[in-house]
Amino acid sequence: MLCVIGELARRSRSLLLRGVIVNVERTCSTRGKEPSIAEQESHAARPMQHAMQHEGVSGPAAPAATAATTSGSSSSSNSGSMTKSASKAFSLADVMVEQHVHLSTSTSARDDPEDAPSSSSSSGGTASMYEEMPFSFSLADAMLQREAAFAALADATAASMIRRPGVTQSIKESMKLNKLVRAYQIAGHYAADLDPLGLQQRPPPPKLDPRYYGFTEEDMDREFFVGTWSEKGFLAETNPILTLRSLHATLRATYCGRTGYEYMHIPDPLKRTWIQQRIELLEPPRFTQQEKLLILNRLCWSEMFETFLSAKFPATKRFGLEGGETLIPGMIHLIDVAAELGVEAVVMGMPHRGRLNVLANVVRKPLPQIFCEFSGRPVPSAVEDDEQFIGSGDVKYHLGTSCQRPTASGRMVHISLMANPSHLEAINPVVLGKTRAKQHFADDHSRTRTLSVLLHGDGAFSGEGVVYETLDMSGLKNYTVGGTVHFVLNNQVAFTTDPREERSSPYCTDVAKSMNAPIFHVNGDDVEAVTRACGLAIEWRQTFGTDVVIDVVCYRKYGHNETDEPSFTQPLMYKKIRGHPNPHQMYMAQLLAEGSVSQVQIDAVTDRVRDALEQAWAHATSYRLPADDLDWLSNNWQGFNTPVQHSPVRNTGVPLEALKALGDAMTLLPRDKVTPHKAITQMYAMRRNAIATGEGIDWATAEALAFATLLSEGNHVRLSGQDVERGTFNHRHSVVHDQLTGKRYTPLDHLYPGQDPRQFTVCNSSLSEFGVLGFELGYSLENPDSLVLWEAQFGDFANCGQVIFDQFLSSGESKWLRQTGLVALLPHGYDGQGPEHSSARIERFLQMCDDDPYNIPEVNEADWFHGRHLGSQIQSGNWQIVNCTTPANYFHVLRRQVHRQFRKPLIVFSPKNLLRHAKCRSRLADFADVPLDEGIVGARFKRLITDDTGVTPKLRAPHPPTEPDCQRLILCTGKVFYNLHARRAAARLDNGRIAVVRLEQLAPFPHDLVCRELRRYPNADVVWCQEEPMNMGAYHHVQPRLVTCLEHEGRSAPGGHIPYAGREPSAASATGFAEVYKEEQNDLIASALNLGDSLLRRAKPRRRATIWHQPLVYEY
């Protein structure tokens, strides 16, 4: 019978359900009372038997149906006529629908072909039915008849499911019981005991009360069977018979206890069933005495660590964990279970609250070091070393570390807690990026050996946009990490803001439902519930590879920090907190009441923890970092230098033969593998020709050559960002799409035989700057043998990720002693595209540079031609900012990122107009390892490019031949050079009297090369020319540095500053009017080149406002 029921249910579940309700209500309305079991079986048996004959099913189920019919023969004649008409309608409608709609229902639903009827019987049945067919056929009528027949089948199905000895319940009661169970699964968490303080005044949903479904007190002790063939847990058909009171109590214990399970929003029934099988248990699992002692020990460490710090540093901010101490046992248990399930490494990120406790008890940072950091001074090293880099440091509750931690079973897990700023949730994508990189370099294809864990505050999780940006990456092919475990330390208050004022949703975790993540809400006072939820969460992650959220509802014993007075804004909450015992006290009382442990055992645990803390305190004053403790240059970073350890300059040129071979491979589009668009075919043919002839290599080809050469040397290259596969400006096309099949072909994956396709990654990102930039930063932190790039769609959009630039990239090494070689490509240039698509805000990045504008680095001219004359200028800076003007220089600066013994962030203000500019081309020889300049040893990035007029070739020696006839030296950077160059040639001023010199590297500033050019042109006035307004661009960065260079060469700047040719100060970065743009561009070029006019721009009368009736339309 169950086999038949299953077959029919799979064919039309919705019709079955509708049929049950309709048929039962029809019967009830006819008789005015509930039908008996015998009556229900009488109605259902005949159409059920007829249906089995029609489907060709034989076996013991058919006699059972016959027997049921016999037993129900005393029913009224109306029942018999109904079943006959239902039988006939089912058969006739089935054939009519099948013949006219082509639904092969007689065979498609079968699992076993042996169940199929013979062809003769089948055709015979069909013929007899056609004989009864009416002359006019209505498909709608046939469908309605078939639905009515299925309703009758549903009655039989329900009746067969509740036939249990000693149980009498109607179909309607069965439906109501199923609804009751489903209500608890969906909304039981709303009635769960989650608030340790009992302040939540949330009425339970009415659907959780049996009275809502018409059950009375008399029904509570009746026995019922609740089960469905396709369900597990409380709705499984194998469940025992229970009284309604027992069932209701079990539901409340499961869903309304101290854990609220929120998972029914997940559309996948298999995932929902997986959770139900683990939580819907008639006898919930219990911890053994040994497990309880282990939990007690961990909770004792968590609570006593905070108490100890509070006693030693009563007036110091530490953002303690008081009120949420159960987090620590839960996290440790999660790591223990994770190790058993195959996890080898854990990457964690968290805010400042509870960080010191996590560092001490989860990551196991030495306690004496933590206590020593409270002194407010750098922790001394065991060996005094002039080359020890200390940096600026950061407050102790922002710091991170890593360790190898043994689990309870003896396995070892590597744990990293990443340092982060006070900008809440900013660390989230960084953690995911580092996790993804670990998985890449460890060949963790299943993503089960490296785990990411994120901790959040309740206000930040619902309020910070980067939370969703991070969650959104969880299912993206090139960003997923196989699921993240999220802990929300839910204080029920955000700084001073109550939950009702900080979010619109019932829970702070509701944002995670958009990703179909299960959410486990836990009372933070119940350490066993927290521990159990953590075990379930990591099992979910390892099974399904998706995110999961643990919402630990707790409280904050003090204010936002220990010096705050929280009663100013939450008087009732903190009145309750002052009289509330901590979780450690509550658990000790619970264990004693249970008899699980004795007072002697509890005292032993407490004494052991207290003694360990006191011993660590005694050693704190004399603590020294081990001599070999360079945690930030460990593992993959061994052998790399700190900012104070000199690293020699390396050449970045590549042998010409290798360039040609790689160029040939990367421009090949095999006909048997891809059919490209004809425009792409032409583009690749042009690149191939440029490589072959050695002339006319454009920007995209130079970039591809840089990637190809690094890949051939065994490095990993990853390029990410919005539309980077094609390129915002239709220039890159690193992925070619087959025009016939839609398949993708990546030429850089086929450079040499046996190349690992994962070695090169180019991927379009989600429409996110903050999240994706943070992800790529984290990726770059894992392994230095990689070139990781993030490209903004337009440089203007970089400010959407400003937190990553400000708090991580520009200052991360100084604060946290972490190096990164991340490259940010920011398209920049004034092309008349308006204020939102012109400027990448060069001035903001230059403002964060830490090089001294009034101090010229010492130069050792003996090493000049080898590029080692500056010592460690770049190495000691915080990052590099370049604005390249040639494809070859772009090639070299990318390779320079990898070919050195240290890593620095690189900000590239990449071009737009120059991508196709006829003059912006390089020769293949410019990429080679043989320099074209006299005296220079090795080919490498040019921080400054000399003028191409006057005495040529230009010597790059520290004291070149002078050119006294030159009257003006125009210094510039970026695209404006080509405007100056073209206008100078058109005006026939390219006779050596005006020199245009390009600063390719703006920071660290090339003082040495600027001084060299000043020596070359001793009589020239120095002018700075830029496209940006005066209050933007590089002017205010280069001006004091140019003045310093002039003074170093015994010259002075008129008026103490450098003459300026450019746009006037402006609030907007550019005009939105095309004609105004052209006028401004012509004016600034003429101002820079005109010898007769004053070069100091004076304020002009403001133009009158003009209303343009036709708006300017931009094309992207």
N, C-alpha and C positions, 0 to 999 in steps of 0.2 A: 504493500500500500504506500509506504513512504517513497518508494521508487517512482510510483505513478504521480504522487503528489509533487515530488521534486521536479518531474518533467513538466507538469502542467504549470507549476509556479514559475519556472524559468521562462515559459512562453509568455506569460502575461500576469506579472505580479500585481500591477495596478488594477486590472480587471477583477482579479480574485478578491482583492481587498474591498473594492467597490461592491462586488457581488455579495459578499458576506453581509455588509451593512444594509444594502437594499433589501435582500431577501428576508433577513431577520426582522427588519422593521415592517415589511409587508405582512409577514405572518403575524407579528404582534398586533398590528392594526386590525387584522381580520378577526382575531380571537379575543383581543383585549387583554391578553396576558402573555407571559413568557412561555415559549414552547418548551416542552419537555425534551429530554435527550432522545427518547424513542421517536418523538415526532420529528425532531431535526434529522435523525438518521433515515426516517421514512421518506422525507423529502429528498434527501441527498443520494440515497443508495442507487436508485434506478439510473439516473443520468450518469452516475459515476461508473456503473457497470457498462452502460452503453458506450461511454467515452473510452473505457479500456478496450472494448471490442473494436471500436473505430480506430484506435491507435495500434491495434494489433498486439496488445500486451496480454500475456497469459501468466498464470501462476496462482499462488495461493490467495492473492488479493481479491480475485474475482469472486470466488466462493464466499469470502467474507462479506463482500458487498451484497451478495444474494441473501446470505443469512440475515443481514441487517434489514433487508427488504421484507423478509418473511416475518421477522419479529415486529416490524412496524405495520403489519397488515391491518391492524385495528384502527388505523388513522382514517380520517374522513375521506370521502371520495374526491374532495377538492385537491388533496395532496396527490392522489394518484394521477389525476388529469394533468396537474402541473408538471409532474415528473415526466409524463409521456410527452407533453408538448415541448418541454425543455430538451428531452432526448432527440426528438425529431428536429427541433430548431437547430440544435448543435450540429447534427449530421448534415442537414441541408445547407445551413449557412456556411459551415466549414467548406463544403465542396464549392459553393458559389463564390466565396471569397478567394479560395485557392485558385479556381479556374480563371477568375477575372482579374485578380491582383497578383497572380503568380507567386503566392506564398506556399512554399513546399513544406507545410507544417508537419506532414506525416513522416518526414525523414530527417529534417534539419536538426530537430531537438534531440535526436537519439545519440547516445554515446556508444551503443553497441549495435552494429548492423544486424546481429542475429535476432534482435527484437523486432525487426521489420516483418510485416505480414507478407505472405506470398503474393505474387503478381496477380494470380487468378482471383483470390479472395478480394484483393484490393479493387480490381477492376469490376468485379461483380458488384461489390457494394456501391461503387460509383454509379454503375448503370441503374441500379434500383433507385438511387436518390434522384438521378436525372429524370426518371419517369414521373416523379412527384413534383418536379419543378414547375412553377407557374410560367405562363407564357411571357409575362413581362418581368424583367429582372431589375431590381433596385439594389445597388451596392450598399447604399446607406442602410436600407432595411436589413440586409444580410448581416452587416456589421452589428446592428443593434440586437438581432437575434442571437448572434454568436456571443455578444457580451452577456445577455441574459442567461445563456447556457453556462458560461463560465461562472456566473453568480451561483448557480446551483452547485457547480463543482466546488466552489469555495465553501459552501455549507458543509458538504461532505468532508472536505479537508479539515475544517475546524472540528467537526464532530469526531473524526478519527483521532485527532491529536489530543482530545481531552478524555478519551475513554480510558480511564484509570480506575482500578478497583477502589471502591470506597469514596470516590470523588464525584460529586454532582455539581456541575457548574455550566452555566449557559454560554453560548457563543459570545453574547454581549459582555458577560463577566470576564471571559477570556480576553476580549479586546480591551476592556478597561484595565485589567491587570497588566497587559503589555504596555498600555499607555502610561500606567503608573511607573513601571520600571524605566521606560524611556524618559519620563519626566525627570527622574533622579539622575539619569545619565547626562541629560542635557543641562539641567538647572540645579542639580543638587549642590553644586559648589556655592550657590548664592546663600544657602542655609548652613554652610560649614562653619565650624568654630575656629575662625582664623585669627581673630584679633586678640592678642594676649592681654590687652587692657580692657577688653569688653566695651569699647566705646562705639563700635559700629552698631548703628540702629537700622538694620536692613531687614524688613519683614520677609519671611520666607515665601517663596512663590506658592500660590494656592494649589497649583497642580501637584505639589508634593504631599498633599493631604488626601488619604483615601476617601474622605467624605466628598471631595470634589467630584468623584466618579460615581457617587450614589451608594457607596458602601456605608453600612451602619455599624454600630458597636456590636450588634449580634453577628455580623459577618467576620469580625476580627479573629474569632477562634474557629471559623470554618476552615477546612483544608482545601487548598487549591493547587492545581498544577499550572505552572507557568513555563512555557517552552515553545520554541519555534525551531523548525528543522535547520534553518540557515544561521542561527545565532549561537554565540558562546556566552560564557558568564552566567548571569542570572536568568537569561532567556534561553539557555541551552535546553534541548529536549531531554537531556540525561539528568536534569536536576531532580532531587527528591521532592515529594509532596510536602508543602509547608502550609501552616496556618497563615492567614493574612497578617496577623499580628507579628509572627516570626519573620515573614517576608519584609514587612515594613521596617521592623527593627534592623534587619540585615542591610536594607537599603540605606537607612539613616547612618548606620555605623560605617558603611563604606563611603558614602558620598557627602555626608554631613558631619563627619568627625573633624579631626584636626588637619585633614588634608582635603582640599577641594580639587577635583580632577576636571579640567576643562579640555575636552578633546573631541566632542561631537561635531565641531565645525570642520573637522578633517573630512574631505570628501571620499577618501579611500576606505571602503568598509573593512579591508584586511587590516589596516592600521588601527582602526577603532577596535576591531575584534582583538587584536594583539594586546591592547591596553586592558580591555575587559577581562581577558583571560588571566591577567596578573593582579587585578585589583578586586574583581567580583568573586570573592572567595567566601564560602560559608564559614570557614575557620581561617581567619587571617594569620599569616606567619608571625612568629614571635622570635625575638632575639634570645640567644642562649645566655647563660650567666657569664661566660667568657666574653661574648660580644658586648654585653652590657658594661662589663668592667673596662673594656677597651674604649667604648663610647664615653664612659665616665672619665677616664684618664685624659682623653682628648678635650673634653669639655672643661675639665679642671685646668688644663694648660691654657685654654682660651680665656677663661674668666680670671685666673690668677695673674696672668701676664698683664692684663689691663689694670687690675687692682695694684699690682706692683709698680707699674709706671705712674699710676695716679698718686701713689704715696711718695715716690721719689721725685716726680716732676709735677707738682700740683698746679702750677700756674703756666704750664707749657702746652701749646697746641699740639695735639697728637692725633686728633680725629679718631678716638677710640671706638671699639666695637661693642661697648657696654649696651646691653639690650638685644644684641644680635649674636651673642657668643656661640649659638648653635651652628652658625655658618662654618666654623672651623671643623668640627667633627664631620659635618656633611661633606665638605670639600675633600677631606682626607679619605673618607669612605669612597667618594666618587673616584679618586685616583687609584685606590686599591682595586676597586671593581674594574676600572678601565684597564689596569695592568693585566688583570686576569683575562680580559677580552682582547688583548693584543696590543694595547697602546704602549708605545715606547717613549714618547715625548709629549709634553703638555706645554702649550704656550698660553699665558694668561695675561689679561689686562683688567685693570680695576681702577676706581676712583680712590680718593685719599682715605675715606672712611674705612677703618679696619685694615688698612694696608700694612701697618707695622705688625699686627697680629698675624696676618697671612704670611708676611716675610719670615716671622719667627717660627711659626708652628706648621705652616704648609710647605714653604720653600726652604725652611731651615737655614736662614741667614744666621750667622753666629750671633748669639745674644750679646756678648761683650762688644761687638762692633755696633750693634743697634744702640746700646747704652752709651757708647763712646760718641756716637753721632749727635746725641743730645747736648754735647758740650758746645756745639756751635762752631767747631773747628774741623778742618779736614782730618780724616783718620790717618795717623802717621804710618809710614811704611817701615818695615823691619830694616831696610837698607836705604841709607840716605843717598839719593841719586839726583844729580843735576838734570838728568834727562827724564825725570818723572813728571808726567803731565797731570796736573790737578784740575785745571779748568775752573769755571766759575762755581761749580757745584749747584745743588738744589736742596730744597727743604727735604727732610728725611722721609716725609710721607708721600713724596713723588718718586722716590728711587726704586730701582728694580734690581734683580740679581738672578742668578741661575744656579742650579745644583743637581746632583744625582741623589734622588730620594729612594730609600728602600721602602717597599710596601709591607703590609702585614704578612703577606705570604713569602716575602723574601725576594721578590722581583725588584729590579731597579728601573726607575722612570726618571728621565731628564725633565726638569721643570724650569721654565723661564717665566719670570714675572717682569713684564716690560715697564720701563719708566714712562711716566706720562705727566703732562702739565695739569693745571687746575681746570682746563677746558674739558668739562665733563663729556664723556663718550667719544672724545676725539681719538682715543687709543683704539677704538673698536676695529676700524678697517686696517689699522697698522698690525694688529694681532693676526687678523685673517691673512694679510699679505705674507707675514713671516711664516705662518703655518703652511700656506700654500707652497712657499719656497722650500721649506723643510721637506714637504711631501715630494716635491720635484727632485731635489737632490738625493733623497733617500729611496727613489723609485717606489714610493708608496702609492701605487696606482689605485688601490682600493680605498685609500684615504682613511684607513682604520688604525694606522700606527702612529699618527700624529694628531693630537687633539687640541682644539682651541676652546678656551674657557673665558668667558667675559662676565664681569661683575658690574652691576649697574645700581644706581639709586632710583627710587620710584619716580621722583619728579623728572629726572633726566631721561629715563627710559621712555616716558610718554611725551616729553617735551622737546628733546633734541632731534633735529631732522636727520642727523648723521646716523641715528639708530636705524631708521628705515632704509637709508642708503646702504647700510651694512647688511641688513636683513635681505634686501633685494638682491644682493650678490650671491646669496646662499645657493641658488639654483642655476647660476650662470656657469656655462661649461668651463670658461677660462678663469673663473674666480671662486668656484665652490671649494670648500675645504672638507666636504663630507659631513657637514653638520657642526654646529657650535652649541655648547652647553652654556646657557645664560642663567646667571644668578641675579635676582633682583633683591637687594637688601632694602626691604620696604619699611622705611621708618614711619610711614603714614603722615609724613610732613616733609616738604621740600624747603630747606632752610627755615623760613617762617611761614610758608604758604601751605594752607590746608588742601587736602586732595580735591575738595569740591571746587576749588579755585584754580587748580593747576591742570585739570584735564576735563574732557567732556564725557569720557567713557567710564563704565563702572570700575574697571581695573586699569592700573597703570600698564599692564602687560597686553592690553587689547591690540596694540599695534602688531604683535607677533602673530595674531590670528590671520593676518593678511597673507602670511607665508605658510599657513596650515600647520603651525607648530603646536604641539601639545603643551599645555601650561598646567603646572602643578602648584597650587597655592597651599602653603604650609604655615601653620602656626609656629612662629619662631620660638615659643617657649617649650615646644615638644621636640626634644633633640632626637628621639627615636623616629618621629614622623619625618623630620628633616633628613635624617640619615637614609630612611627608606625611600624617600622621594629622589634623593641623589642617585641611589642605586638604580632605580627605575629609569631615570633620565639618561644615564650613561648607557644602559642596555638599549634604550630606544635609539640613541645616536649610533651606536655600533651596529645596530640591526638595519636601520633605514637610511642612515647617512644624511639626516636632515636636522634642523635646529630643534631645540627643546628648551623650555623656560621653567625655572624653579623660582617661584615668588615666595620668598621668606618674609612673612608678615611679622614684623617685630616692632621695636621702638628705639628711640635714641635717648639714652639716659640723661645726657647733657644737651646743650644747645648744638648749634651747627659745629661749634668746637667747644673745648672745655672752659673757655673764658666767657662764653655767652650766657645770658640769662633767658632761658626759653619761656619762662612764665609771663613775660611781657606780652607774648602773642598767643600762647597755648596754655592758659592757666589751668583749665580742667584736665587736660592731658597730663601735665606735669604734676598735678596734685595726685593723680592716680599712679604715676610712675614712682613718686617718692615712697609710696607704701607698697610697691610691688617687688616681690622677691625675684632675684635673677635666675636664669635657667639652670645654673649649676646648683643652687640651693634647692630648686624645685625637683631636679632629677635625683639628688641625694635623698630627699624625703620620699620620693616615689619608690626608689630601690629599697629603702628601709621598710616602707609599708608593704611592699611585695614580698619581702624576705629574700630578695635576690642576692643581696650582699649584706655584709655586717658592717657595723660602725668601725670595727678594727680595719677592715679592708679600705673603707673610705678614708680613714685617717692616714693609712699608709700611702695612698695615692696623693693626698694633699701634702703630706710631709715631704715626699719625694720631689714634687714640683717646687715647693717653697725652697728647699735646699738648693736645687739646680739654679733657680733665679738668683739666690743670694751669692752663689759661687760665681756666676757670670758677672754680677755687679762688682764683686771684688776684683775681678780680672779686667774690668773695663778701663780703669785708669792707666793700666800698663799695656793695653792691647795695641798691637802693631799688625798691619796687613802683612801677610807672608810675602817674602821677596819675589816669589814667582806668581803673585796674585795679580794678573792682568786679565781679570774676568772679561773685560770688554774686548780684548784681543785674543780670545781663546778659541778653541775648536777650529773652525774654518779660517779664522783670522790670524792664526799663528804665523809669525814672520813679517807681519805688517808693522809699520812704524807709527809711533805717536807723533803729534804735531811738533814735538821738540827733538825728535830723532831724525836727522837729516836723511833724505831719500834722494838719490841721484836722478837726474833727468834721463828719461829713456827716449830713444827715437821712435817715431811712429810710422815711418815710411815702410813700404812693402816692395819686394823685388818686382820688377816690371813683368817678368814671366808669370809670376803668381797672380798679379793683377789681371793679366790678359786671360789666364785660364779660368779664374773665378768669374771674371766679367762675361766670358763666353758661356759659362754654366748658368749664371743667374739671369741671362737674357734669352735663354732657350725656352721656347714653348712647344714641346713635342706634340705633333699632330695626333698621335695615338692616345694622348692623355688629356688634351684640352682643346676645345674649339673656342677661341676667344672672340670677343667683339673686334670688328675690323679696326676700330680706332686704337684698341689696346695692342693689336698686332703691329700697327704702324709705330706706336710708341716704343714697343720693345725692339722693333727693327732699328729705330733711330738710336736707341741706347747701344745696341749691338754694334752698329756702325761706328759710333763714337769710341767704343772700346777698341775696335779694330784699327781705326785711323789714329787714335790717340789724341783727337781734338774734339772740342765741343761737349765735354762731359758736364751735364747739368746737375742740379741740386739733388734730385731724386736718385740719379745714378751714383752720385758720390756717396749718398747715404747707404744705398744698397751695397756698394763696395766696402764701406766701413763695416757693415754687418757681416758681409761674406768673409772678409779677412779675419775678423774676430771669431767667427764660427769655425773657420778652417784651423784656427789655433786652439780649438777645444773649449772656447768660452760659450757661455749661455747668453742669448740675447732675447730680451722681452720688450716689446713695444705695445703700449696700451693707451687707450683714450677714445674719445668719441670720433668715429669714422676714420680711424687711422689706417685701416686696411686699404681703403681707396685714397685717403687723404682728403681733408676738408676742401682743398683747392684742386682736387682731381689730378694730382701730380704723382702719387706714390704707386698705387696699384700693385702692392706687394702680394695681394691675393687676386688671382684671375678666375673669373666665373665662366664656366662652360656655357655657351649660348644655347646648346641643345639639351643638356641634361641638368644644368644648374649646379653641377659639382664644382668644387673649389680646387684650385691648383696653386701651390705656393712655390715659386721657383727657388727661393732660398732654402727650401727643404731638400733640394736635389743638387747640392754643390759637388758632392763626391760620393762614391759608392759606400753603402753601409751607413750613411748619415742618419742619426737618430732624429726622427721628425719632431721630437719634443725639444730639441736643442734650440730651435728658433720658434718664438711665439709672437705673433702679431694678432691682436684681437680688438675688435670694437667693444667699447665698454658701454655700460648703461649711461643714461644722461645724468651723470653725477661728476662733480669736480672734487668736492671734499672727500667723499668716500673712496673714489677710485685713486686719487692722488695719495691718500693715506695707505691704501692697499699696496700700491707700488713702492711706497717708502718702506713699508714692512718687508716686502719682498726683497728689496735691495739690502736689507740689514743682515740677511742670513748668510750669504756667500759672496765674497769679493770677486770671485771668478765669473762675473756676469756683468752685462751691460743692461741696465733696467732703465727704460725711458717712459715718461708720461707726456703726451702731447695734448695741449688744450685745443679745442676746436677753433677758438680765437683767443689771442692772448688776453683780451679783456676779461674773459671768463675765469681767468686764474684767481681772481679775487673771491670767487665762490669757495676756493680751497685755501683761503688766506691763513686759517689756523694752522694748517700743516706747514706752510712756508714759515710762518712767524715762530711757532712754538717748537717745531721739530727740525725742519731742514736747516734753518739759519743758525740755530743755537743748540741743537741736540748733542753735538760732540762736546761742547763746552759744559753743558749742564750735566749730562749723563754718561759722558765718555763713550759714545757710540758713533762709529763712522758709517757713512753711507756714500755711495757713488751715484745716487739717483740723478738722472738727467731730466730736466723739465724743458720741453720745447714749447715756447710761447710765441705764436705768430704775431708779428709786430710790424707796422709800417703804415705810412700815411698814403692812402690811395684814393681818397675821396669817398670812403664808405661810411662816413659819419662817426659820431662820438663813441659808439659802442663797438666798432670793429676796426679801430685804428691803433690804439695804444695798449700795450701789455703792462703799462705802468712801470717803466724802467726805474723811475725815481724811487719807488717803494722798495725794490730789491736792493738798489744801491745804498739806500739809507741804512739797511741792516748789515752792510759790510763793516768789518771790524779793522780794516787797515788804517793806519795813521796818515791823515792827509798832509801832515807837516813834518814827516820824517821819511827821508829817502833811505831805503835799505842799502846796506853796505854792499859794494860791488867789487868782486874779485876779477879784474880784467884778464888775468891769466887763464881763467876758465870760460871766457866770454864765448868763444866759438863752439864750445861743447854744450853751452846752455846751462852750465852749472855755476855761473857767476853770481847768482842771486841767493845762493844758499837755500833756505827753506821758506822763501817768501810765500809761495802758494800754499805750502804745507802748513804754515802757521795761521793762514787765514781761515775764516769760517766757511766761505764758499766762493765759487767762481762765477763770474757773469761775463758772457761774451755776446757779441753781435757781429757774427761773421758776414763777410761780403763775397766770399768765393766758395764754390763747392769743395775745392781741395782743402781749404782751411777748416771747413765743417767736418770733412773726413778725418783730419788729423786730431781735431779736438775731441771727437768721439773715441778714437782709438787711445788718446791720451788718458781717458778715464780709466782704462783697464791696464795700460802699460805703465804702472807706477806702483810703489810699495806703500801707498796710503790711498785713502778714498776721501773725496770731497764732493759735495753736491755741485752740480753744474746747471746753471740757468742759461739757456740759449734763447735769445730773441731771434727766432727764425723768421725768414722772409715770407712774403706773399707774392708781391710783384716780381721779385727776383727769381721766382721759381721758373719763369719762362722768359726772363729778360735775355735778349740776344747777347749782351755783353757779359752776363753773369755765367761764364763758362770757364772750365779749367782744362788743362792738358793732362793726359794720363801721366806724363813725366812728373807733374806736380804731386802725384800720389806716391811716387817711387821712393826708394830708400837712398837714392843718390841726390844730394842737394844741388840745386841749380845756381845757388849763390856762392860767390867766391869766398873761400875761407871757412864757410860753415861746415861743421862736421855733423853729418846726420840730418835727416829731414824730420821736421816736427811742426807743430802748430806755431803760426806767426801771431804773436800778441799785437803787433803793429805792422801795417803794410805801408811801405814807402810810396812816394809819388813816382809817376812814370814819365815825368818830363825833366828837362834840364840835363844835368850830367847823368848819363846812363852807361852801363848798369849801375844801380845804386849799391854801394858797398855797405854791408851790415856790420862793419867793424865799429868798435866803441868810439873811434875818432875818425870819421869818414872825411873825404875831401870836402872842403867848404864850397858853397855856392853863394857867393856874396851878392849876385844880381837878383836873387829872389827877394821880393819885397813883401810878400804875404805868405804866411803859413796857415792854411786852413786845416784845423783838426776837426774830424767828424767821426761818426760811427754809423754803420748800417746803410740802408738804401739811399740816403741822401747823397752819398758819394757819387752814385751814378748820375744823379741830376746835376751835381756840380761839375762832374767830368764832361758831360755832354754839353752843358752850357758854356763851359770854358773853351771847349773846342769850337763851338759855333761862333763864339766871339773872338776866336783866334788869339786867345790868351794863354795857349799852351806852349809858351816859349821859354818856360823856366822861371818866369817872374811871379807866378802864383803856384804854390805847391799845395796839393790836397793829400793829406795823410790820414789814414784810417786807423782808429783805435779798435782793434778786433776784440781785445780783452779789456773790459772796463774795471774789473776787480778780480784779484788784486791789481792795483793800478800799475802799469808798466813805466815807472819812473825812469828806469835806466834807458829805455828806448826813446822816450820823449826827450830826455836830456841829449841823447845822441842826435835827434833831429834838430834840436836847438843849436847844436854845434854845427850841423850841416848848413843851416840857414842863419848865420849870425846877424844878418841885417833885416830879417823879416819880422813884420808885426804878426803876432799870434792872434788868431780868431777862432772862436768855437762856433760851429754851425750845426744846427739840429732842426728837425721838422716839428718836434713837439713844442708846446708853449713853454715860455721861460720858466714857469713854476713847475714844470714837469720835465721828463727826459733826463739826460745825464748832466745838464749844465751845472747844477749846484753841487754835483759830486766831483766833476773834473776841475772846476774852477780853482778851489784851494790847492789842489794837487798840481795844476799847471803853474800856479803862482810859486809854489815851492820849488818846482823844477827851474823856473826862470831865475829865482834867487840863487839856486844852487849853481847856475851857470853865470852868475854875476850880472844878471839882467833884472829888470823890474817890469812890473805890469802897470800900465797907465791907470791911475786912480786906484790901484791896489786890486784890480780885478780884471778878468779877461774879457775883451770885447765879444759881444754876442750877436749872432745873426740867426734869427729864428722867429717863431710866432710869439706874439705878445702873451703876457699872462692871461690865463683863461680858467673859468670854472669847469667847463667841459673840455675834454681832451681834444676834440676836433669839431669843426663845423659840420652841419648836416647839409649844407648847400654846395652843390658841385662847383658852381662858378666861383663862389667865394673861396673854396678850397684851391682852385687853380690860381686865383689872384694871390692868395697868401703864399703859395708855393713859389710862384714867380718872384714875389717880393723878397723872400728870404734868400733865394739863390742869387738874385741880383745884388742884394745887400752884402753877401759874402764875397762876391767877385768884383764889385765896383770899387776901384781904388780911390775915387774922388770923394765918396760920401763917408760921413761918420758911421762907424760900425756899431755904435751904441744906440740901440733902438730906443726912440722916445715914444712916449704915450701919444697915440693919435686920437683925434676926436672920435668918440664912439659912433659907429654907424647907426643910422635911424633904423628902427625895427621895420621890417618889410614883411607883409603877409604874402606868402607864396600860395597861389590858388591851386597849383598842381604839386602835390607832394613828391618828394624824391623817393624813388623806389630802389631798394638795394637788392642785389642778387647775391646769393650765397653759393 
